[in-house]
Amino acid sequence: MAQLLPFPIDFSTALVLVAHPDDPEYGMSAAVARWTSEGRKVFYALASSGEAGIEGLAPTECGPVREGEQRASAAVVGVYDVEFWGFPDSSIFNTPELRGKVVETIERSHPDIVIATYGGPEWAPGAPNQRDHIEFATAVVEAYDSMDSPPRCLFVNGPTPTHAVEVGGFVDAAVNSLAAHDRYLSVLDPTTPVVEQARAQVAMMAQPREDFGGVVASCFELLRGTA
């Protein structure tokens, strides 16, 4: 079994780029909680407000609800800079406008590293990725590649990781962060308490890794640059 490399620690700022509210909480938030506890600055930028994400709720009402839940969720793990770009939920495409926004945000925030949502076709066999994620992730990679002086590296939270960070002490923070998406999760699965949903999801993404010394870890794949 190939061993995962330690995620770099010699960085002070990170930019997390995702398509929708709750995307950072599926696989990233435990690591984010550790980084902010160590004094690092993390920014979140979301392409959409997730306004199509709650069944039975009109987009004009849903968008502000999900933005509020995302800001509360981010605060749980020490992130207070959260921005929403206003691209349409469920209709995010790899356009020049989106790529330009990625570049503008990177240049404005000057992160040492960028972490983006995974853009491959499947999270696992039989678990297809969403089109929004695929289009958004492709836009991020192309935007990064277009830059004359990009950040030192670009990671994604995909199923074929190369690096890991120990997060054993930050699982509860990750659970509470995901559970802050209360209205979204309550509609997504009305029969399961929100905290139980959150704990089950976090357990899949922050778990003991034999390929990283057996410790509980969050994992990332290095796509570009040098870690």
Helices and strands as residue ranges (DSSP letters): E 5-6, E 13-18, G 23-25, H 29-37, E 41-46, H 59-76, E 81-84, H 96-109, E 113-116, E 122-124, E 127-128, H 131-146, E 153-156, E 163-166, G 168-170, H 171-179, H 182-188, H 194-205, E 207-208, G 210-212, E 216-225
